[in-house]
Amino acid sequence: MPPTPATPPSEAAPLRPPLTIKMQARDNVAIVANDGGLPAGTVLADGLALRDRVPQGHKVALADIAAGSPVLRYGIPIGHAVSDIPAGSWVHERLLKMPDARGLEGLPVATVRPAAPAPLDGHTFEGYRNADGSVGTRNILAITQTVQCVAGVTDFAVQRIRAELLPKYPHVDDVVALEHSYGCGVAIDAPDAVVPIRTLRNISLNPNFGGEVMVVSLGCEKLQPERLLPPGSFSIVDERSVADVGADAEAALDVVCLQDDAHVGFMSMVESILRQAETHLARLNARRRETVPASELVVGVQCGGSDAFSGVTANPAVGFCTDLLVRAGASVMFSETTEVRDGIDQLTARASTPEVAEAMIREMAWYDAYLQRGRVDRSANTTPGNKKGGLSNIVEKAMGSIVKSGSAPITGVLAPGEKLQSRGLTYAATPASDFICGTLQTAAGMNLHVFTTGRGTPYGLAAVPVIKVATRSDLARRWHDLMDVNAGTIADGTATIEQVGWELFHLMLDVASGRRKTWAEHWKLHNALVLFNPAPVT
């Protein structure tokens, strides 16, 4: 079924009275919600007159704020005034001094103990069961690459597979090359090299690839196939393939090595890839969807191109949906270390155990040290687009980002590139970069992705369906064939956070079942895999 526009393209926003949104009672700023912002002289509902023109999403001072005093949004100081700010003024990043980062000592640990909500039973989707117990939402042949050098040959072969072979296997959704920039010219034995290597290994084992592992190698690279996917790291999909060497044998890794003497000329390499691909396609084509509980969903949540509405509309709706998924027994991962770092006390308080809290602190400390080695800090995160959308600094951005995680206890922590092993809500430590975060969540085993945006981005992944949620109705209207859900209706007052959260939950089940495609799938918008490689390049 084709996607449905988030908002009809002809539906223009009606003229509205001045509207501001205040997050907490103690806040001394609010954001302007009106499309196009509000001009100077506008009188708000409480009688306050604007001294300046305030763009949409930007903050207005609700009271006089003396120099050095905290500017409060989400009930916390997002900065301190560098000079007096009169009531009615536009409050932007140049008027704020950002607070220092919260220390990682003396944090509340596992202090939030909410009552367990009622289980959410009876929800299912149609998925592909795998031999390792995981469930895919798509049925894709993935061709792993050990090194960037083979990317051109593999891409050529993939184009031929799509044109010549896929029509013969109608139950296979696609074939994708897992292209990356790693594998040689790197310090392969450096301590941090474990991050990109395990990332590549675990991406190859993503549930949407059905356990079919196929590798294209050059031959001379540092990252040899046996190191990338050692015996025991992947399962035997067809036991008949090893019947002649004993039932206890490990699965043989299917590798096409371009430097093998058997290859004479370019087309010989390509034909070899096609022959091996057809074996895997035949097995994938025999698979069928079956009804599985919603607990088999593994959802990664992320935001990109964020604005001041992200923490007001889209992310709270995703957070409500996160709680629904956890109640249904599913797995949800939230990430983006620098975009939750300033709320570390909120996260450790929600940890299910002291051990989970300590693991979060360990990942934050590791990333702090990583940034320090590059002589930058968390303030480098906030982009020009974030600021244009009303986010003054990373503290304000973090408060809006964290709400994607909902309110459930945090029961697990993953280091970058690790594979998810448990259900519930997990903090998967990743950089905030959209592409690196998406790559690492794919490696962790997600089979469905939710991505919120306020400024707009055509982001997509080849391996996993991406549901994009717009924070503003104007974005949903203009990008009607790129946004899947319009959370701007929350700010418009035509829907509640709960209603949009339920809308997203039901859409997830439809997309996971293949009944609906996302707009990114419809247009085949796929960003490249981007590995996180903190090890040196030689």
N, C-alpha and C positions, 0 to 999 in steps of 0.2 A: 504494500500500500504506500503511495507517495506521501511525503510529508505534508503537513497542514501549516499554512503560514501562521506565525505567532500572532499577528494582527493583520486584518485585511489591508492590502496596500492602499486602498482608497480612503481609508478611515483616518482622517486628520484629527488631531487633538483639539477639542473645543476650547474656547476662551474660558479661563477659570479665574476666580478671585485669587488674591495673593495667598500662597500656601507655603508654610514652613514646617519642617519636621524636627522635633526635639526628641532625643533618644532616652534621656533619663531626667527625672524631676530636678536634679541638682545641676544639670547642664546650664552653662551661661552662653552657649551658642546653639543655633539651629541651622539646618541647611534649607536653602530655597528649592522648592520642588517644581516650580513653574517652568515649562518649556521656554527657553530663551532668557530665563532669569527675570529679575525685577528691576525697574529703573529707580534711580534716586528719587526720593519723595514719596514712594509708595508707602501707604499706611497699612500695617499688618492688622490682623484681627484683634490683637490686644492693644491697638492704638499706637504702637511704636512706628515711627517714620524712619525709612531708610535714609541714611546720610550719603550712601554711595550706591551706584549700580552694583548689584550682586548677581553674578552669573548662576545659572542653574547648577545645583549641587554644591555650591559654595556656602560658606558659613556667614551668618550675620550675628553680631554681638547683641545679646538680649538685655544686657545691662552694662554699665560702665565697668571696664576691666583695667585696673591700675597696672602700671609697668611692674614687671616681676611677678604678677599674680598668675595663677594657673588658668588656662583656657580649658574648660571641661566639656568633653563630648563622650558619650557612652558612660558618663559618670566618673571618668578618670581624666587626669591632666594629659592632654595631647601636646602640650607645650606651655611655655610661659611668655607672657606679653613682653616684647622688647621695648615697648613704649606704651603710654596710655592709649586705650582703645575705647572711644565713646560708644555708648549704646547706639545701635542702628548702623554701625560701620561694617564694611566688608572685612572679614577676618581671613587672611590668606597666609601662605607659608612665610612670606617675608616679615610678617609681624610676630612670628613665633620662634622661640628658642626651644629646640627639641630636648626632651628630658634624656638623661643618661639611661642606658640600658639597665633593666632590673638585674641585680646580681643573682647568681645561681646558688647562693647559700641561704639557709634559713627559710626555704620555701614551704608553703603548706603542702603536706603529703597525704594524699588519700583521705582528705577531710570531708569531701562532699559525698554524702551517702543518700542519694535519692531513693525513694521507694521504688521497687521494681515495677515497671508498668506491665499491664496485662499483655501476654503474648498476642501477636497479630497473626492469626492462623487463617488458612484457607486460600491464600494467594499463591498462584502458580504461574509458570511460564513454560514455553516450549523450547527446550535446549538440547544440546548434544552431550551425552554422557561420554566421559573419557575413561580409559583403562585405569588411570591413577585416582579416580573418584571425583575429579573436577568436572565442571560443566561449562561448555562453550556456548556463547550466544551467536557465534558465526562458525562457518565450516571453511577454513582457509588453509591453503598450502603456503607455508612460509619457507623460504630458502635462506638459510643462515649463511653469512659470509664471515670468514676468519680475518679478512683484511680488506681495506679500501681498494687495493689494487685490482680486485676482481669485479668491482662494482659495474663497470661498463659492460663486461661480458655477461654478467648476470642479468642486468637490465635488458640487454638485447634478447636474451633467452626468455625472460619473463614476457616481453611483448609478443614473442612467437607463441608461448604457451597460452596466453590469453586469446590470441587469434586462432590458433590451430587446434589446441587440445581442450580448452575449457568448454567449448560447445558440445563436446562428447560426454562431458561429466556435469550434467545440469544441477546436481545436488551440491556442487562445490561453489562457494560464493566468490572466491577470488584466489589469485596467487600473488604473493608479495615477496619482494626481496628485502631482507633485513640489512639494509645498507647502513654503514657507519664509517667513522673516520679513524678507527683504532686498528690494532693488530701488528704494526711494525713501526720502526722509528720511535719507539717508546721504551721507557724503563720498565720492562715487562716483569722484573722481579722486585721492583720497589714496593714497600709495604702497602701503599694506597692503590697499587695496580689491581688489588682484589676487587675494587669497586667496579671498574668497567668490565672486568672479566666475568664476574658473577652476574652482572647486568645482562650481558650478551647471552650467557648460558640460560638464565631464567626467562629471558624474552623468548628464546627458542622453545621453551616449554609452556608458553602461555596456553590457557585452556582453549582459546579460539583456533589453535592449530592442530587439535585432535591427536596429539602425541606423535605426529609424523615429523621426524627430524631429518632434514636434508641439508647438507653443507657444501658450499663451494669454497675451495681453498686455492691459493696460488701455488704453495709448496715450500717457499723459502721464508715465509713470514715467521716472526717471533711467536705469535699466538697460533701454535699448531692445533689442528682439530682435536687431538686427544687431550690437549690441555683445556680447550674451550669446553668440550663435552666429554669428560672422561667416562669410562665404563661405569655403569651404575647411576649416572646422572639422568638417564632417560629410560623409558620403559619399552618393552617389546610389544609392539602393536599387533603383529601377526606372528604367533608362535611357530607357524610352519616355516618361517624363514630361518629358524635356528634348530629345527628338528633333527638335522643331520649331525649336529655337534653336541647334542645332549640337552636335556631339559633345564639344566642349571646354568647354561651358557649365558653370558651377557649379550645384549643386543649389539649387533655390529653397526658401527656408525657409518651412515651412507654419505660418502665423501666423493665429490668430483674434484680432482686436483688438476689444475690447468697445466702444470708443468710436467705431468706424466708423459713418458715417451710415446704412449699410444696416441696422443693428440698431435695430428699433423695438420696445421692450419687452424684458422679461427673457427670455421664451421664445424670442425671436428669437436671442438670444445662445446659449442652450442648444442650440437646433436646429442652429446653425452649428457648434458643437463636435461634436455627434453626427454631422453629415454628414462632417466632416473625419476624425473618428475611424474611421468605417466604412471609409474608403479604406485607412487603415493596418491596421485589423483584417483586412481581406481579404488583404493581403500577408503579414501575420504568420501567418495561418491556413494559408497554402500551405506553410509551412516544416515540416520533419520532423526529428526527431532522427536522428543518425547516429553510428556508432561513431568515437570519437576517442581518442587516447592520453591517459593521465593527465597528461601534460605540459601539457595545455590548461587545467588547473585553475589558478585565480588565487584563493588563499585568504588571507583576512584573519584574524588571530588576535588575540584581545582578552580581557581579564578585567574583571569588574565584581562588586561585592558580594564582594570578596575576603576571605579569612580566612587563618589561619596554615596551613591545609591546602593552600591554592592552590599554594604552592611545593613541596609534598610529594607531591601526588597528581595533580591535574588538569593543572597547567602542565607538570610533567615529562613526562606522557603526551602532551600536545600537542607538546612539544619533540621527543619521539621521533618523532611523526608528521610534524612539520616536516622532520626529516631524511629520512624516507621520501619525502615529496613532492619535496624537492630532488633526491634520488637518481633519482626518476622524471622529472625535467626540468620539474617544475611551478614555479609562482611562489608565494611565501609572503611576506606582509607582517606584520611586528610593529611596534607603535607605542607610544603613550602616553608622551610625553616625560618627564614628571615621575616616571613609574613605572619608568624605566630610567636616569634621570639619575645615580643614585648608583652605577651599574655601568658608567659610561662607559669606564673603563679596560678592562673586559672586552670591550666592544663594539669599541673602536678596535683592540684586539689581534687581534680576529677579522676585521677588515676585509681584503678581498682585495687591496687596493692602498692606498698612502698617500692617494690622491685620495679614496677612499671614506671613510677615517678622517677626513680634513679636512672632508668634507661633513657627517659626523655631528657633529663638533665645532662646525661653523658653525651647524647647527640647534639644538644645545644652547645655544650662546651667544645665539642670537636669542631663544630661549624664556626664558633667564635674564633678559635685558633686558626682555622683555615682562612677566614677573612683577614685576620691580623697578619698572616704571612704575605698576603697580597697588599697590605698597607691600606685597607679600606675597612669600613664598618657597615653596619646594617643600613645606614642612611643612604648608601649608594643604590638601594633597591628602588626607591620611589622614582617613577619615570615622569617625563614631561607630560605625557597623557594623563597619568594619575593626578597630577597637580592641576591640569586643565579641567579635569573632572571633579575637582573640589577636595582632593586628598592632600593635606598640607605636608604630611611626613609619614614615615613608616609606623609610628605609634598609632596614628589614626587609621592607617591602612590595616594594621594588624588586628585592631579591635573589630573591624568589619569582616576580616578574613576568618577569624576563629569561629564565628557563628555558623559556618558551614558544617562544623562538627556536631551541631545539635547539643543535646544535654546528657546523652548516655555516658556511662563510665567508660574511660579509656582502658581497654583491656590488653593492648599489645603495642609494641614498638618495633619498627624495622629500621635497620641501618640501610644506607643507600645500596640498592641492587639486590637486597635479600628478598626471598620468596615468602609470601604470607602463609602461615601455618595454622591460623586460628580464626574463628568467626568473631563477630562483634565489631567494635570500633577500635581502629588501630591508627596510631600516629606513624606514618611512613616518612622518615626523614629524607627530604630532597631539597635541592635548591629551588628557588621560587621561579626560575625560568620555566615558561610554559612547556617548552619542548623537552627539557631535561626532566621536569617533573612528570610529564606524560610518559616518557620513556621508562623512568624508574617505576611508576605505578603499573605499566604494562609488564615489566619484569617481575613485579610482585605478584602478578597473576590476575589483575582485574579483567573482567569480561564485559564491563560497561563503564563509560566515563561520563561525568557530568561537569560541564564547564560554564561558569558564569562570567558575564562580561558587561561592562557599562559603556566603554568607549567603542567596543566592537572589534571582533577578530574572526577571520574565516578559518580558524584553527580546526584541524581534524587529524585523525589517526587512521592508518591503513588497517591496523590489527584489531581495533576495538571501536564499536560505535560510540560517537561523541554526541551527547545531547547538550545543546547550547541554550543557556538561559539569559535573556536580556534583562538588565536591571531597570530599564526605562522604556516607556511606551513609545517614545519618539524613535529610539533605536530599533525597537521591534517593528515599527511602521516602515522605517526607511530600509531596514535589512530584513524585510518580510520573508525572503526566501533563503535566509541564512540562520535565523534564530528559530529554535524549536518551541520555546516557551517564553511568554511575556510576563515576567514578574513585575513589570512596571504598573500593572493593574493594582498592585498593593498601594503604591504611592498615589495612584489616581483615586483610590477609595472604592473601586469597583470589585475588588476581591480581597480576601484576607490572606495572611501568611499560610494559614492552615489549608485554605482552598487551593492555593497554588502548590503547596507541598503535596497534597493528594493528587493534583493533576500530574505532577512530575512523577509520583510513584506509579500511577497507572500507565503513564507513557513509558516508563522504564520497562514494565512487564511486556508491553506491546513491542517495543524495540528489541528487547532481549529475545522475544519469540519470533522475530522476523516478520511480524505482521505490519510493522511500520519501519520505514527508513528515516534516518535523520537527514537533515539538509546536507550535512557534510558528506554523508554516504551518497546522497542523490547526485551531488555535483562531483563526487570523487575528489574531495579536497583532503589531501593527506600531507601533513608535515613530516619532514625527515626525522628519523631517530637521532637524538643528540645525546651521546654518552657523557656522563659526569666522570671526568678523569682528573682527579687531584694529584696523580703521580706525574713526575717529570716527563717531558718529551725530549728525546735525545737527538 
